Amino acid sequence: MSIPSGAPAVAPRVPEAVHRRRWAILGVLMFSLLIVVLDNSILNVAVKTIASPAPTGIGATQSELEWAINSYTLVFAGLLFTAGLLGDRIGRKKVLLAGILVFGIGSALAALSTSPGELITWRALMGFGAAFVMPATLAVLMNVFERDEQPKAIGIWAGSVGLGIAIGPITGGALLEHFWWGSIFLVNVPVVVIALIAMAVLVPDSRDPDPGRVDPLGVVLSIVGLVLLVYGIIRGGELASFTDLTVLAPLIGGLLVLAGFVWHEKRSTHPSIDISYFRKPAFSAAVAAIALVFFALMGVTFFSAFYLQSVRGYTALESGLLILPLAAAQMIFAPRARLVVDRFGAKAVCTVGMLLVAAGLAAFALFDADTPLWVLCLVFFVQGTGMAHIMPPVTVAVMQALPRERAGSGSAINNTFRQVGGALGIAVLGSVLSTVYRGDIEGHLDGVPAAARDVAGESIEATLGVASKMGPAGKPLIAAANDAFIGAMHVTALGSAAVALIGAAVVAAFLPGRSPAQGAPGKGEPERSGRPAQEPARRS
């Protein structure tokens, strides 16, 4: 929507019928978001089981596990631009329903996978569906709440991520104890059915009255560039070298394609992402904070499952229960983050949040095989508290920087940087973990049969699998594997903490401080009481 120069920025009002059921609509949106978050948090608990040989798992290597996560994330991130634009163009409710349906189909197929390759393929299909769910939920939220209630609604929306983090590992652990590994995906199907019914009944449709065209070239460039870049990083971790041609070629090619993507977007008349958004320092700082915090956090989440299950010996369910403090902190503090921002400003709140995340990540560098449980729980709670004071403010900064009718595009940007940051975090930090581990364990593989030596050095789960087949002679190798993994985890944790500190510096430098009159009515958003004589035309 264009506003004449000098005219007051009056946003279209939400219809009264929609306004009355706005909190019920938010509940449905949270339930839809929960499906996506639940799936990722369940998978993090199940990686050890999936890595086990058949019939317990499907014998996935560490690289294949990373691709089971990254195939989902890269398709998700690559399509978010298009998904947001399509939602703005043809209707957010329509793409939301279609996305959840595809996600449910992909979940059912993933549950029936018989090989790592099949799992990676169906995870990519799930990512395709999820790409149309995540931006649509936030875009619908922005169109059913008035501006003054949007920070509160976004805080509750972000808190549902904490709920997913809590339910996912516990549900996954319980399923893995009683059923086969595929049940962690099959559980999505009934949830999808409930979400489809609730959305069809409650959620209103909305779209941009003046939408732009889809940018297929931009989408292709973004997907190709990201896949090449992350593949090169994962390949480097597999080979424990970043100078091999099979590593350098995709790395350099990915960077060149992404540079071409930016060049194309600047010159396109219908770009997937409007580069001019990034001229606003607050907007750029917000999306950078999202990418950096998920880069740091997702890498640690990936290796913490192996630390808890492979090194500490906890079951999948026990590992899920240990994540509860992180989830509880997000659920407690995220809905209330707006109150802290009102008092201290986004700059101070997000900077402190980033420092808390960095402290929690750095604490992993002090963990060993006997670290007390209460210390683990405290660290997870600190991390969750930090996240709860980062995500709502930066999401509000991104979404309120754009017109309401462009909510789909804004949500796509927000979630793309989140997912790309997470994917790169898993790839980069997973590669660091793999490289350091391989370097430390190779000196302890002399007694391993030559045919199994290369496999044994790839990951701790592979080493433990080989050691178990060696009988009593494998006990020294188990101890060596635990020590090598803890050493690699320490290095990776410090790298994660350094990234979080960079994020703290970014938000401290560029996010706005406390507004002199935050939340005051009358600045472009009419109060709820009393309808104006004439309302602006609504979106269909």
C-alpha positions in Angstrom: 0.0 0.0 0.0 1.4 3.4 -0.9 0.7 6.4 1.4 0.7 9.9 0.0 3.6 12.0 1.2 2.8 13.9 4.3 -0.4 12.0 5.0 -0.8 10.1 8.2 0.0 6.4 8.0 -3.4 5.0 8.8 -3.4 1.2 8.6 -6.5 -0.6 7.5 -8.6 -1.8 10.5 -9.3 -5.4 11.3 -13.0 -6.3 10.7 -14.9 -6.6 13.9 -15.9 -10.2 13.4 -12.2 -11.2 12.9 -11.1 -9.0 15.8 -13.5 -10.8 18.2 -12.0 -14.2 17.5 -8.4 -13.0 17.1 -7.1 -15.0 20.1 -8.7 -18.2 18.9 -7.1 -17.6 15.5 -3.7 -17.1 17.2 -4.3 -20.5 18.9 -4.8 -22.2 15.5 -1.7 -20.4 14.1 0.4 -21.6 17.0 -0.9 -25.1 16.5 0.2 -24.9 12.9 3.6 -23.6 13.8 3.9 -26.3 16.5 3.8 -28.9 13.8 6.9 -27.6 12.1 8.8 -26.9 15.3 7.8 -30.3 16.8 9.2 -32.2 13.8 12.7 -30.6 14.1 12.9 -31.0 17.9 11.8 -34.7 17.6 14.4 -35.4 15.0 17.2 -33.9 17.1 16.4 -36.5 19.8 16.2 -39.4 17.3 19.5 -38.9 15.5 21.3 -41.5 17.6 18.5 -44.1 16.9 18.4 -43.3 13.2 22.2 -43.7 13.0 22.0 -47.2 14.5 22.1 -50.1 12.1 18.9 -51.9 11.0 16.5 -52.9 12.4 16.9 -50.3 15.2 17.6 -47.5 12.7 18.7 -47.2 9.1 22.5 -46.8 9.6 22.7 -43.2 8.7 26.2 -41.6 8.9 26.8 -38.2 10.5 26.8 -36.6 7.1 23.5 -38.3 6.1 22.0 -37.1 9.4 23.1 -33.6 8.7 21.5 -33.9 5.2 18.3 -35.3 6.7 18.1 -32.0 8.6 19.6 -29.7 5.9 17.5 -31.1 3.0 14.4 -30.0 4.9 16.0 -26.7 5.9 17.4 -25.8 2.5 14.2 -26.5 0.6 12.3 -24.6 3.3 14.6 -21.6 3.2 14.9 -21.6 -0.6 11.1 -21.5 -1.1 10.2 -19.1 1.7 10.5 -16.1 -0.6 8.1 -17.6 -3.1 5.8 -18.9 -0.4 5.5 -15.4 1.1 4.9 -13.8 -2.2 2.3 -16.5 -3.2 0.5 -16.0 0.1 0.3 -12.2 -0.5 -0.9 -12.8 -4.0 -3.4 -15.7 -3.9 -4.3 -15.7 -0.2 -2.5 -16.7 3.0 -5.1 -19.2 4.1 -4.9 -21.1 0.9 -1.1 -21.5 1.0 -1.3 -22.4 4.7 -3.8 -25.2 4.1 -1.8 -26.5 1.1 1.5 -26.3 3.0 0.2 -28.3 5.9 -1.3 -30.9 3.6 2.0 -31.4 1.8 3.9 -31.5 5.1 1.5 -34.3 6.3 2.1 -36.4 3.2 5.9 -35.9 3.5 5.7 -37.0 7.1 3.9 -40.2 6.3 6.4 -41.1 3.6 9.4 -40.2 5.8 8.1 -42.7 8.4 8.2 -45.5 5.8 11.8 -44.7 4.7 14.0 -47.8 4.4 17.3 -46.0 3.6 19.0 -42.6 4.5 18.5 -41.5 0.9 14.7 -42.0 1.1 14.6 -40.2 4.4 16.5 -37.2 3.0 14.1 -37.1 0.0 10.9 -37.1 2.0 12.4 -34.6 4.5 12.9 -32.3 1.5 9.2 -32.8 0.7 8.3 -31.9 4.3 10.4 -28.8 3.9 8.5 -27.9 0.8 5.2 -28.0 2.8 6.7 -26.2 5.8 7.9 -23.4 3.6 4.2 -22.4 3.0 3.3 -22.8 6.7 5.8 -20.7 8.6 5.5 -17.3 6.7 1.7 -17.7 6.4 1.2 -18.0 10.2 3.0 -14.8 10.9 1.4 -13.0 8.0 -2.1 -14.0 9.1 -1.2 -12.8 12.7 -0.2 -9.4 11.4 -3.6 -9.1 9.6 -5.8 -10.1 12.5 -4.2 -8.0 15.2 -4.0 -4.2 15.4 -0.5 -2.7 15.6 -0.6 -2.1 19.3 -1.4 -5.7 20.1 1.1 -7.2 17.6 4.1 -7.3 19.9 2.1 -9.2 22.5 0.7 -11.6 19.8 4.2 -12.1 18.3 5.6 -12.9 21.8 3.0 -15.6 22.3 3.6 -16.9 18.8 7.3 -17.1 19.6 6.6 -18.8 22.9 4.9 -21.6 21.0 8.4 -22.4 19.7 9.3 -23.2 23.3 6.3 -25.4 23.6 7.4 -27.3 20.5 10.9 -27.7 21.9 9.4 -29.1 25.1 6.8 -31.5 23.5 9.0 -32.6 20.7 11.9 -34.4 22.6 9.6 -35.8 25.2 7.2 -37.1 22.6 10.0 -38.4 20.4 11.7 -40.1 23.4 8.4 -41.8 24.4 7.8 -42.9 20.8 11.3 -44.3 20.4 11.0 -46.3 23.6 7.8 -48.0 22.5 7.7 -47.9 18.7 10.1 -47.9 15.7 12.0 -44.8 14.7 9.5 -43.9 11.9 6.8 -43.2 14.5 8.4 -39.8 15.1 7.2 -38.7 11.7 4.0 -40.6 11.6 2.8 -38.7 14.7 2.6 -35.6 12.6 -0.3 -37.0 10.5 -3.1 -36.7 13.1 -1.8 -33.3 14.2 -2.0 -32.2 10.5 -5.6 -33.4 10.2 -6.7 -31.4 13.3 -4.9 -28.3 12.1 -6.5 -28.5 8.7 -10.0 -28.6 10.2 -9.3 -25.8 12.7 -7.9 -23.5 10.0 -10.7 -24.2 7.6 -13.2 -23.1 10.3 -11.5 -20.2 12.1 -8.7 -18.6 10.0 -9.7 -15.7 7.7 -8.1 -15.3 4.3 -6.2 -12.2 3.3 -4.0 -11.1 0.5 -2.2 -8.1 -0.9 -4.5 -6.0 -3.2 -1.5 -5.1 -5.3 0.8 -8.2 -5.3 4.0 -8.5 -7.2 4.9 -11.3 -9.6 6.8 -14.5 -8.6 10.5 -14.4 -9.2 11.4 -18.0 -10.4 15.0 -17.1 -11.4 15.6 -15.6 -7.9 14.2 -18.7 -6.2 16.4 -21.1 -8.4 19.5 -19.0 -7.7 18.9 -19.0 -3.9 18.3 -22.7 -3.7 21.3 -23.6 -5.9 23.6 -21.2 -4.1 22.7 -22.5 -0.6 22.8 -26.2 -1.6 26.3 -25.8 -3.1 27.6 -23.8 -0.2 26.3 -26.1 2.5 27.3 -29.2 0.5 30.9 -27.9 0.3 30.9 -27.4 4.1 29.6 -30.8 4.9 32.0 -32.4 2.4 34.8 -30.6 4.1 33.8 -32.1 7.4 33.6 -35.6 5.9 37.1 -35.3 4.5 38.6 -33.4 7.5 40.0 -31.0 4.9 38.7 -27.8 3.2 41.4 -27.7 0.5 40.1 -30.7 -1.5 38.7 -29.9 -5.0 35.4 -31.5 -4.1 35.1 -29.1 -1.2 36.4 -25.9 -2.8 34.4 -26.2 -6.0 30.9 -26.2 -4.4 32.0 -23.6 -1.8 33.2 -21.1 -4.4 30.4 -22.0 -6.8 27.8 -21.4 -4.0 29.2 -18.0 -3.1 29.2 -17.0 -6.8 25.6 -18.1 -7.3 24.5 -16.2 -4.1 26.3 -13.1 -5.3 24.4 -13.5 -8.6 21.2 -13.8 -6.6 21.8 -10.5 -4.9 22.8 -8.8 -8.2 19.6 -10.2 -9.8 17.4 -9.1 -6.9 18.7 -5.5 -7.1 17.8 -5.2 -10.7 14.6 -7.2 -10.9 11.2 -5.5 -11.3 9.6 -8.3 -9.2 12.3 -9.5 -6.8 11.8 -12.3 -4.4 13.3 -10.1 -1.7 13.3 -6.3 -1.9 16.9 -5.4 -1.2 15.9 -1.8 -0.2 14.5 -3.2 3.1 18.1 -3.8 4.2 18.9 -0.1 3.9 17.1 0.3 7.3 19.8 -0.4 10.0 17.2 -1.7 12.5 15.8 -4.1 9.9 19.2 -5.4 8.8 20.3 -5.8 12.4 17.2 -7.7 13.3 17.5 -10.3 10.5 21.3 -10.6 11.2 20.5 -11.3 14.8 18.0 -14.0 13.8 20.6 -15.7 11.5 23.5 -15.5 14.0 21.6 -16.8 17.0 20.2 -19.8 15.1 23.6 -20.4 13.5 25.1 -20.7 17.0 22.2 -22.5 18.6 21.3 -25.1 15.9 24.9 -26.5 15.7 24.9 -27.0 19.5 21.5 -28.6 19.4 22.7 -31.1 16.9 25.8 -32.3 18.8 24.1 -32.1 22.3 21.9 -35.1 21.3 25.1 -37.2 20.8 26.6 -35.8 24.0 23.6 -36.7 26.1 22.9 -40.1 24.5 26.2 -41.4 23.2 28.6 -40.1 25.9 26.3 -39.8 28.9 24.2 -42.8 28.1 20.7 -41.3 28.5 17.8 -42.6 26.6 16.0 -40.5 24.0 13.2 -39.8 26.5 15.6 -38.8 29.2 17.4 -36.5 26.8 14.1 -34.9 25.9 13.3 -34.3 29.5 16.7 -32.5 30.0 15.7 -30.0 27.3 12.6 -29.0 29.3 14.4 -26.0 31.1 15.2 -24.4 27.8 11.6 -24.8 26.6 10.2 -23.6 29.9 12.3 -20.5 29.8 11.0 -19.6 26.3 7.4 -20.3 27.2 7.7 -18.2 30.4 9.6 -15.2 29.1 8.8 -14.9 25.3 5.2 -13.7 25.8 6.5 -11.1 28.4 9.4 -9.9 26.4 7.5 -6.9 25.1 7.2 -5.5 28.6 10.9 -5.6 29.1 11.4 -3.9 25.7 8.9 -1.2 26.6 11.0 -0.4 29.7 14.6 -0.8 28.4 14.4 -0.8 24.6 15.1 -3.5 22.0 18.8 -2.7 21.8 19.4 -3.4 25.5 17.1 -6.4 25.8 18.4 -8.2 22.7 22.1 -7.5 23.5 21.6 -9.0 27.0 19.7 -11.9 25.4 22.6 -12.6 23.0 25.1 -12.5 25.8 23.0 -15.0 27.8 23.0 -17.3 24.7 26.7 -16.9 24.3 27.3 -17.7 28.0 25.1 -20.9 27.7 27.0 -22.0 24.6 30.4 -21.4 26.1 29.4 -23.4 29.2 29.4 -26.5 26.9 33.2 -26.1 26.7 33.3 -27.0 30.5 31.2 -30.1 30.3 32.6 -33.6 30.6 31.2 -37.1 31.0 30.4 -36.4 34.7 28.9 -32.9 34.7 26.1 -32.8 37.2 22.6 -32.8 35.8 21.6 -29.6 37.6 24.4 -27.8 35.7 23.0 -29.0 32.4 19.5 -27.9 33.3 20.7 -24.4 34.4 22.7 -23.9 31.2 19.6 -24.9 29.1 17.4 -22.5 31.1 19.9 -19.6 30.5 19.9 -20.4 26.8 16.1 -20.4 26.7 15.9 -17.2 28.6 18.3 -15.5 26.2 16.3 -16.8 23.2 13.0 -15.6 24.7 14.4 -12.0 24.9 15.8 -12.1 21.3 13.2 -13.6 19.0 10.1 -11.5 19.8 11.7 -8.1 19.6 13.6 -8.8 16.4 10.5 -10.4 14.8 8.5 -7.3 15.7 11.3 -5.1 14.3 11.2 -7.0 11.0 7.4 -7.2 10.6 6.5 -3.7 11.7 9.1 -2.2 9.3 6.9 -3.3 6.4 3.3 -2.5 5.3 0.7 -4.9 6.7 -0.2 -6.1 3.2 3.4 -7.1 2.6 3.3 -9.3 5.7 3.9 -12.5 3.7 7.2 -11.1 2.3 8.3 -9.8 5.7 7.6 -13.1 7.3 9.5 -14.9 4.5 12.5 -12.7 5.2 12.4 -13.3 8.9 12.1 -17.1 8.6 14.5 -17.4 5.7 17.3 -15.9 7.7 16.4 -18.0 10.6 16.4 -21.2 8.6 19.6 -20.3 6.6 21.4 -19.4 9.8 20.3 -22.7 11.3 21.3 -24.8 8.3 24.7 -23.1 8.1 25.2 -23.6 11.8 24.5 -27.3 11.5 26.8 -27.6 8.5 29.7 -25.4 9.7 29.7 -26.5 13.4 28.9 -30.1 12.4 31.9 -30.0 10.1 34.1 -28.6 12.8 32.9 -31.3 15.2 33.5 -34.0 12.6 37.0 -32.7 11.7 38.2 -32.4 15.3 36.8 -35.7 16.2 38.3 -37.5 13.3 41.7 -36.0 14.1 41.6 -37.1 17.7 40.2 -40.6 17.2 42.5 -41.7 14.3 45.4 -42.4 16.7 43.2 -44.9 18.6 42.1 -47.0 15.6 45.2 -49.2 15.3 43.4 -52.3 16.6 40.4 -51.8 14.3 40.1 -54.0 11.2 41.3 -52.2 8.1 37.9 -52.6 6.4 36.1 -50.8 9.3 38.8 -48.2 10.1 37.6 -45.4 7.8 34.0 -45.8 8.9 35.0 -45.9 12.6 36.6 -42.5 12.4 33.6 -40.7 10.9 31.5 -40.1 14.0 31.2 -41.2 17.6 28.2 -43.4 16.8 30.2 -45.1 14.1 33.1 -45.6 16.4 30.9 -47.0 19.2 29.2 -49.4 16.6 32.6 -50.8 15.6 33.7 -51.0 19.2 30.6 -53.0 20.2 31.5 -55.6 17.5 35.0 -56.0 18.9 33.7 -57.3 22.2 36.0 -56.8 25.3 38.8 -55.5 23.0 36.6 -52.6 22.1 36.4 -51.1 25.6 39.5 -48.9 25.2 38.1 -47.6 21.9 34.8 -46.6 23.6 36.7 -44.5 26.2 38.8 -43.0 23.5 35.7 -42.1 21.5 34.1 -40.4 24.5 37.2 -38.4 25.1 37.6 -37.4 21.5 33.9 -36.3 21.2 34.1 -34.2 24.4 37.2 -32.5 23.1 35.6 -31.8 19.7 32.4 -30.6 21.5 34.5 -28.1 23.5 36.0 -26.6 20.3 32.6 -26.4 18.6 31.0 -24.8 21.6 33.5 -22.1 21.8 33.0 -21.4 18.1 29.2 -21.2 18.7 29.7 -18.8 21.6 32.0 -16.6 19.4 29.2 -16.3 16.8 26.7 -15.4 19.5 29.0 -12.6 20.7 29.2 -11.3 17.1 25.4 -11.2 17.2 25.5 -9.3 20.5 27.8 -6.7 18.9 25.5 -6.3 15.9 22.3 -5.7 17.9 24.2 -3.4 20.3 25.4 -1.3 17.3 22.3 -1.1 15.1 19.1 -2.0 16.9 17.2 1.1 18.1 17.2 2.0 21.7 14.1 2.7 23.9 11.4 4.7 22.1 10.3 7.9 23.9 6.6 7.0 23.6 6.3 3.3 22.9 2.8 1.9 22.6 1.1 5.4 22.5 -2.1 5.4 20.6 -2.8 7.7 17.8 0.3 7.1 15.7 -1.3 5.6 12.6 -3.4 3.0 14.4 -6.9 4.0 15.5 -8.1 2.8 18.9 -10.4 -0.1 19.1 -13.4 1.7 20.6 -15.7 3.4 18.1 -15.6 2.7 14.4 -14.8 5.5 12.1 -17.5 6.7 9.7 -15.6 5.3 6.7 -13.1 2.5 6.9 -10.4 2.0 4.3 -11.1 -0.8 1.7 -10.2 -4.2 3.1 -8.2 -6.8 1.4 -10.3 -9.6 0.0 
